[in-house]
Amino acid sequence: MVGDDGQVVLPLGLLAEAGLDAGSRLLAFSDGDGRIVLQREADAIERLLGEGTL
């Protein structure tokens, strides 16, 4: 459920399965109608830097 302030609470099991801890920095983006993707901030930066090098 999305709260009035826009916050969403994720189950601890899901976070553990994804390798995330409380306080993990995440990026959120839309991936189509009704779908939101969360990605570790560090992984997104690494991916961007990796794509820019040969």
PDB file of N, CA, C and O in Angstrom:
ATOM      1  N   MET A   1       0.841  -1.173   0.000  1.00  0.00           N
ATOM      2  CA  MET A   1       0.000   0.000   0.000  1.00  0.00           C
ATOM      3  C   MET A   1       0.891   1.242   0.000  1.00  0.00           C
ATOM      4  O   MET A   1       1.921   1.284   0.673  1.00  0.00           O
ATOM      5  N   VAL A   2       0.482   2.234  -0.754  1.00  0.00           N
ATOM      6  CA  VAL A   2       1.184   3.515  -0.778  1.00  0.00           C
ATOM      7  C   VAL A   2       0.501   4.435   0.227  1.00  0.00           C
ATOM      8  O   VAL A   2      -0.702   4.679   0.146  1.00  0.00           O
ATOM      9  N   GLY A   3       1.288   4.942   1.173  1.00  0.00           N
ATOM     10  CA  GLY A   3       0.750   5.835   2.191  1.00  0.00           C
ATOM     11  C   GLY A   3       0.443   7.214   1.625  1.00  0.00           C
ATOM     12  O   GLY A   3       0.832   7.529   0.501  1.00  0.00           O
ATOM     13  N   ASP A   4      -0.250   8.029   2.398  1.00  0.00           N
ATOM     14  CA  ASP A   4      -0.600   9.387   1.985  1.00  0.00           C
ATOM     15  C   ASP A   4       0.634  10.223   1.654  1.00  0.00           C
ATOM     16  O   ASP A   4       0.564  11.153   0.850  1.00  0.00           O
ATOM     17  N   ASP A   5       1.757   9.889   2.274  1.00  0.00           N
ATOM     18  CA  ASP A   5       3.004  10.630   2.035  1.00  0.00           C
ATOM     19  C   ASP A   5       3.832  10.018   0.911  1.00  0.00           C
ATOM     20  O   ASP A   5       4.939  10.482   0.640  1.00  0.00           O
ATOM     21  N   GLY A   6       3.309   8.974   0.246  1.00  0.00           N
ATOM     22  CA  GLY A   6       4.007   8.339  -0.868  1.00  0.00           C
ATOM     23  C   GLY A   6       4.964   7.241  -0.468  1.00  0.00           C
ATOM     24  O   GLY A   6       5.610   6.643  -1.328  1.00  0.00           O
ATOM     25  N   GLN A   7       5.071   6.960   0.825  1.00  0.00           N
ATOM     26  CA  GLN A   7       5.992   5.925   1.277  1.00  0.00           C
ATOM     27  C   GLN A   7       5.393   4.540   1.107  1.00  0.00           C
ATOM     28  O   GLN A   7       4.187   4.334   1.243  1.00  0.00           O
ATOM     29  N   VAL A   8       6.287   3.589   0.800  1.00  0.00           N
ATOM     30  CA  VAL A   8       5.912   2.186   0.659  1.00  0.00           C
ATOM     31  C   VAL A   8       6.806   1.380   1.591  1.00  0.00           C
ATOM     32  O   VAL A   8       8.017   1.600   1.633  1.00  0.00           O
ATOM     33  N   VAL A   9       6.224   0.455   2.334  1.00  0.00           N
ATOM     34  CA  VAL A   9       6.985  -0.416   3.228  1.00  0.00           C
ATOM     35  C   VAL A   9       7.170  -1.762   2.528  1.00  0.00           C
ATOM     36  O   VAL A   9       6.211  -2.364   2.046  1.00  0.00           O
ATOM     37  N   LEU A  10       8.416  -2.219   2.483  1.00  0.00           N
ATOM     38  CA  LEU A  10       8.732  -3.494   1.840  1.00  0.00           C
ATOM     39  C   LEU A  10       9.010  -4.552   2.903  1.00  0.00           C
ATOM     40  O   LEU A  10       9.639  -4.245   3.916  1.00  0.00           O
ATOM     41  N   PRO A  11       8.562  -5.772   2.703  1.00  0.00           N
ATOM     42  CA  PRO A  11       8.817  -6.842   3.672  1.00  0.00           C
ATOM     43  C   PRO A  11      10.319  -7.103   3.834  1.00  0.00           C
ATOM     44  O   PRO A  11      11.074  -7.057   2.863  1.00  0.00           O
ATOM     45  N   LEU A  12      10.739  -7.378   5.072  1.00  0.00           N
ATOM     46  CA  LEU A  12      12.157  -7.629   5.342  1.00  0.00           C
ATOM     47  C   LEU A  12      12.695  -8.800   4.525  1.00  0.00           C
ATOM     48  O   LEU A  12      13.840  -8.759   4.074  1.00  0.00           O
ATOM     49  N   GLY A  13      11.887  -9.844   4.327  1.00  0.00           N
ATOM     50  CA  GLY A  13      12.326 -10.989   3.540  1.00  0.00           C
ATOM     51  C   GLY A  13      12.669 -10.606   2.109  1.00  0.00           C
ATOM     52  O   GLY A  13      13.640 -11.104   1.539  1.00  0.00           O
ATOM     53  N   LEU A  14      11.872  -9.725   1.539  1.00  0.00           N
ATOM     54  CA  LEU A  14      12.126  -9.251   0.179  1.00  0.00           C
ATOM     55  C   LEU A  14      13.422  -8.457   0.114  1.00  0.00           C
ATOM     56  O   LEU A  14      14.213  -8.615  -0.816  1.00  0.00           O
ATOM     57  N   LEU A  15      13.630  -7.603   1.106  1.00  0.00           N
ATOM     58  CA  LEU A  15      14.879  -6.827   1.151  1.00  0.00           C
ATOM     59  C   LEU A  15      16.085  -7.744   1.290  1.00  0.00           C
ATOM     60  O   LEU A  15      17.093  -7.554   0.611  1.00  0.00           O
ATOM     61  N   ALA A  16      15.987  -8.733   2.161  1.00  0.00           N
ATOM     62  CA  ALA A  16      17.093  -9.672   2.362  1.00  0.00           C
ATOM     63  C   ALA A  16      17.372 -10.453   1.079  1.00  0.00           C
ATOM     64  O   ALA A  16      18.528 -10.647   0.702  1.00  0.00           O
ATOM     65  N   GLU A  17      16.323 -10.892   0.421  1.00  0.00           N
ATOM     66  CA  GLU A  17      16.472 -11.645  -0.827  1.00  0.00           C
ATOM     67  C   GLU A  17      17.180 -10.810  -1.899  1.00  0.00           C
ATOM     68  O   GLU A  17      17.935 -11.342  -2.712  1.00  0.00           O
ATOM     69  N   ALA A  18      16.929  -9.505  -1.889  1.00  0.00           N
ATOM     70  CA  ALA A  18      17.547  -8.607  -2.858  1.00  0.00           C
ATOM     71  C   ALA A  18      18.925  -8.125  -2.406  1.00  0.00           C
ATOM     72  O   ALA A  18      19.598  -7.401  -3.140  1.00  0.00           O
ATOM     73  N   GLY A  19      19.349  -8.523  -1.203  1.00  0.00           N
ATOM     74  CA  GLY A  19      20.654  -8.100  -0.706  1.00  0.00           C
ATOM     75  C   GLY A  19      20.666  -6.665  -0.211  1.00  0.00           C
ATOM     76  O   GLY A  19      21.702  -6.002  -0.252  1.00  0.00           O
ATOM     77  N   LEU A  20      19.518  -6.179   0.257  1.00  0.00           N
ATOM     78  CA  LEU A  20      19.409  -4.810   0.736  1.00  0.00           C
ATOM     79  C   LEU A  20      19.255  -4.795   2.247  1.00  0.00           C
ATOM     80  O   LEU A  20      18.681  -5.712   2.834  1.00  0.00           O
ATOM     81  N   ASP A  21      19.769  -3.751   2.867  1.00  0.00           N
ATOM     82  CA  ASP A  21      19.647  -3.547   4.298  1.00  0.00           C
ATOM     83  C   ASP A  21      18.887  -2.252   4.548  1.00  0.00           C
ATOM     84  O   ASP A  21      18.723  -1.439   3.638  1.00  0.00           O
ATOM     85  N   ALA A  22      18.425  -2.060   5.773  1.00  0.00           N
ATOM     86  CA  ALA A  22      17.823  -0.785   6.148  1.00  0.00           C
ATOM     87  C   ALA A  22      18.851   0.315   5.891  1.00  0.00           C
ATOM     88  O   ALA A  22      20.022   0.177   6.242  1.00  0.00           O
ATOM     89  N   GLY A  23      18.412   1.380   5.289  1.00  0.00           N
ATOM     90  CA  GLY A  23      19.307   2.498   4.986  1.00  0.00           C
ATOM     91  C   GLY A  23      19.979   2.400   3.631  1.00  0.00           C
ATOM     92  O   GLY A  23      20.716   3.309   3.247  1.00  0.00           O
ATOM     93  N   SER A  24      19.745   1.315   2.889  1.00  0.00           N
ATOM     94  CA  SER A  24      20.324   1.198   1.550  1.00  0.00           C
ATOM     95  C   SER A  24      19.818   2.339   0.673  1.00  0.00           C
ATOM     96  O   SER A  24      18.638   2.688   0.716  1.00  0.00           O
ATOM     97  N   ARG A  25      20.708   2.910  -0.113  1.00  0.00           N
ATOM     98  CA  ARG A  25      20.321   3.997  -1.020  1.00  0.00           C
ATOM     99  C   ARG A  25      19.845   3.386  -2.329  1.00  0.00           C
ATOM    100  O   ARG A  25      20.551   2.599  -2.960  1.00  0.00           O
ATOM    101  N   LEU A  26      18.636   3.764  -2.722  1.00  0.00           N
ATOM    102  CA  LEU A  26      18.004   3.187  -3.900  1.00  0.00           C
ATOM    103  C   LEU A  26      17.573   4.273  -4.876  1.00  0.00           C
ATOM    104  O   LEU A  26      17.289   5.406  -4.489  1.00  0.00           O
ATOM    105  N   LEU A  27      17.533   3.903  -6.138  1.00  0.00           N
ATOM    106  CA  LEU A  27      16.918   4.731  -7.174  1.00  0.00           C
ATOM    107  C   LEU A  27      15.625   4.052  -7.572  1.00  0.00           C
ATOM    108  O   LEU A  27      15.550   2.824  -7.612  1.00  0.00           O
ATOM    109  N   ALA A  28      14.616   4.836  -7.862  1.00  0.00           N
ATOM    110  CA  ALA A  28      13.331   4.298  -8.297  1.00  0.00           C
ATOM    111  C   ALA A  28      12.999   4.884  -9.659  1.00  0.00           C
ATOM    112  O   ALA A  28      13.188   6.077  -9.896  1.00  0.00           O
ATOM    113  N   PHE A  29      12.500   4.031 -10.556  1.00  0.00           N
ATOM    114  CA  PHE A  29      12.058   4.527 -11.854  1.00  0.00           C
ATOM    115  C   PHE A  29      10.893   3.700 -12.349  1.00  0.00           C
ATOM    116  O   PHE A  29      10.710   2.550 -11.950  1.00  0.00           O
ATOM    117  N   SER A  30      10.113   4.300 -13.219  1.00  0.00           N
ATOM    118  CA  SER A  30       8.945   3.631 -13.789  1.00  0.00           C
ATOM    119  C   SER A  30       9.394   2.731 -14.926  1.00  0.00           C
ATOM    120  O   SER A  30      10.250   3.104 -15.728  1.00  0.00           O
ATOM    121  N   ASP A  31       8.813   1.554 -14.988  1.00  0.00           N
ATOM    122  CA  ASP A  31       9.119   0.597 -16.054  1.00  0.00           C
ATOM    123  C   ASP A  31       7.821   0.154 -16.726  1.00  0.00           C
ATOM    124  O   ASP A  31       7.604  -1.030 -16.985  1.00  0.00           O
ATOM    125  N   GLY A  32       6.976   1.126 -16.997  1.00  0.00           N
ATOM    126  CA  GLY A  32       5.714   0.821 -17.655  1.00  0.00           C
ATOM    127  C   GLY A  32       4.539   1.027 -16.730  1.00  0.00           C
ATOM    128  O   GLY A  32       4.692   1.426 -15.575  1.00  0.00           O
ATOM    129  N   ASP A  33       3.393   0.754 -17.245  1.00  0.00           N
ATOM    130  CA  ASP A  33       2.141   0.980 -16.537  1.00  0.00           C
ATOM    131  C   ASP A  33       2.061   0.143 -15.267  1.00  0.00           C
ATOM    132  O   ASP A  33       2.012  -1.085 -15.334  1.00  0.00           O
ATOM    133  N   GLY A  34       2.047   0.793 -14.123  1.00  0.00           N
ATOM    134  CA  GLY A  34       1.875   0.106 -12.858  1.00  0.00           C
ATOM    135  C   GLY A  34       3.102  -0.603 -12.320  1.00  0.00           C
ATOM    136  O   GLY A  34       2.993  -1.403 -11.391  1.00  0.00           O
ATOM    137  N   ARG A  35       4.267  -0.328 -12.884  1.00  0.00           N
ATOM    138  CA  ARG A  35       5.478  -1.028 -12.447  1.00  0.00           C
ATOM    139  C   ARG A  35       6.542  -0.013 -12.042  1.00  0.00           C
ATOM    140  O   ARG A  35       6.841   0.923 -12.783  1.00  0.00           O
ATOM    141  N   ILE A  36       7.105  -0.213 -10.858  1.00  0.00           N
ATOM    142  CA  ILE A  36       8.202   0.621 -10.360  1.00  0.00           C
ATOM    143  C   ILE A  36       9.376  -0.302 -10.060  1.00  0.00           C
ATOM    144  O   ILE A  36       9.210  -1.349  -9.435  1.00  0.00           O
ATOM    145  N   VAL A  37      10.559   0.093 -10.509  1.00  0.00           N
ATOM    146  CA  VAL A  37      11.775  -0.690 -10.294  1.00  0.00           C
ATOM    147  C   VAL A  37      12.649   0.053  -9.298  1.00  0.00           C
ATOM    148  O   VAL A  37      12.838   1.265  -9.401  1.00  0.00           O
ATOM    149  N   LEU A  38      13.178  -0.684  -8.338  1.00  0.00           N
ATOM    150  CA  LEU A  38      14.137  -0.140  -7.383  1.00  0.00           C
ATOM    151  C   LEU A  38      15.505  -0.740  -7.682  1.00  0.00           C
ATOM    152  O   LEU A  38      15.622  -1.939  -7.938  1.00  0.00           O
ATOM    153  N   GLN A  39      16.535   0.094  -7.650  1.00  0.00           N
ATOM    154  CA  GLN A  39      17.895  -0.377  -7.928  1.00  0.00           C
ATOM    155  C   GLN A  39      18.846   0.290  -6.948  1.00  0.00           C
ATOM    156  O   GLN A  39      18.691   1.464  -6.612  1.00  0.00           O
ATOM    157  N   ARG A  40      19.846  -0.485  -6.489  1.00  0.00           N
ATOM    158  CA  ARG A  40      20.860   0.107  -5.615  1.00  0.00           C
ATOM    159  C   ARG A  40      21.501   1.279  -6.341  1.00  0.00           C
ATOM    160  O   ARG A  40      21.836   1.186  -7.522  1.00  0.00           O
ATOM    161  N   GLU A  41      21.666   2.366  -5.633  1.00  0.00           N
ATOM    162  CA  GLU A  41      22.291   3.553  -6.212  1.00  0.00           C
ATOM    163  C   GLU A  41      23.691   3.225  -6.747  1.00  0.00           C
ATOM    164  O   GLU A  41      24.051   3.644  -7.846  1.00  0.00           O
ATOM    165  N   ALA A  42      24.474   2.477  -5.968  1.00  0.00           N
ATOM    166  CA  ALA A  42      25.843   2.129  -6.373  1.00  0.00           C
ATOM    167  C   ALA A  42      25.843   1.294  -7.651  1.00  0.00           C
ATOM    168  O   ALA A  42      26.707   1.480  -8.508  1.00  0.00           O
ATOM    169  N   ASP A  43      24.885   0.378  -7.789  1.00  0.00           N
ATOM    170  CA  ASP A  43      24.808  -0.452  -8.996  1.00  0.00           C
ATOM    171  C   ASP A  43      24.469   0.393 -10.223  1.00  0.00           C
ATOM    172  O   ASP A  43      25.011   0.171 -11.305  1.00  0.00           O
ATOM    173  N   ALA A  44      23.575   1.359 -10.048  1.00  0.00           N
ATOM    174  CA  ALA A  44      23.197   2.236 -11.163  1.00  0.00           C
ATOM    175  C   ALA A  44      24.391   3.072 -11.608  1.00  0.00           C
ATOM    176  O   ALA A  44      24.620   3.237 -12.806  1.00  0.00           O
ATOM    177  N   ILE A  45      25.149   3.598 -10.656  1.00  0.00           N
ATOM    178  CA  ILE A  45      26.329   4.405 -10.992  1.00  0.00           C
ATOM    179  C   ILE A  45      27.373   3.546 -11.685  1.00  0.00           C
ATOM    180  O   ILE A  45      27.957   3.952 -12.690  1.00  0.00           O
ATOM    181  N   GLU A  46      27.604   2.359 -11.145  1.00  0.00           N
ATOM    182  CA  GLU A  46      28.588   1.448 -11.761  1.00  0.00           C
ATOM    183  C   GLU A  46      28.185   1.105 -13.197  1.00  0.00           C
ATOM    184  O   GLU A  46      29.029   1.071 -14.092  1.00  0.00           O
ATOM    185  N   ARG A  47      26.904   0.856 -13.408  1.00  0.00           N
ATOM    186  CA  ARG A  47      26.422   0.514 -14.745  1.00  0.00           C
ATOM    187  C   ARG A  47      26.637   1.687 -15.710  1.00  0.00           C
ATOM    188  O   ARG A  47      27.075   1.487 -16.843  1.00  0.00           O
ATOM    189  N   LEU A  48      26.331   2.900 -15.261  1.00  0.00           N
ATOM    190  CA  LEU A  48      26.531   4.077 -16.112  1.00  0.00           C
ATOM    191  C   LEU A  48      27.995   4.278 -16.452  1.00  0.00           C
ATOM    192  O   LEU A  48      28.336   4.570 -17.597  1.00  0.00           O
ATOM    193  N   LEU A  49      28.863   4.121 -15.458  1.00  0.00           N
ATOM    194  CA  LEU A  49      30.295   4.304 -15.697  1.00  0.00           C
ATOM    195  C   LEU A  49      30.840   3.199 -16.582  1.00  0.00           C
ATOM    196  O   LEU A  49      31.705   3.453 -17.421  1.00  0.00           O
ATOM    197  N   GLY A  50      30.355   1.987 -16.414  1.00  0.00           N
ATOM    198  CA  GLY A  50      30.796   0.860 -17.231  1.00  0.00           C
ATOM    199  C   GLY A  50      30.399   0.988 -18.679  1.00  0.00           C
ATOM    200  O   GLY A  50      31.139   0.566 -19.568  1.00  0.00           O
ATOM    201  N   GLU A  51      29.224   1.572 -18.931  1.00  0.00           N
ATOM    202  CA  GLU A  51      28.765   1.746 -20.317  1.00  0.00           C
ATOM    203  C   GLU A  51      29.544   2.828 -21.033  1.00  0.00           C
ATOM    204  O   GLU A  51      29.599   2.845 -22.263  1.00  0.00           O
ATOM    205  N   GLY A  52      30.158   3.747 -20.262  1.00  0.00           N
ATOM    206  CA  GLY A  52      30.882   4.842 -20.888  1.00  0.00           C
ATOM    207  C   GLY A  52      32.333   4.526 -21.199  1.00  0.00           C
ATOM    208  O   GLY A  52      33.024   5.355 -21.792  1.00  0.00           O
ATOM    209  N   THR A  53      32.815   3.350 -20.817  1.00  0.00           N
ATOM    210  CA  THR A  53      34.214   3.002 -21.061  1.00  0.00           C
ATOM    211  C   THR A  53      34.301   1.897 -22.089  1.00  0.00           C
ATOM    212  O   THR A  53      33.369   1.112 -22.260  1.00  0.00           O
ATOM    213  N   LEU A  54      35.423   1.845 -22.766  1.00  0.00           N
ATOM    214  CA  LEU A  54      35.662   0.788 -23.767  1.00  0.00           C
ATOM    215  C   LEU A  54      36.696  -0.173 -23.285  1.00  0.00           C
ATOM    216  O   LEU A  54      37.028  -1.126 -23.989  1.00  0.00           O
TER     217      LEU A  54
END
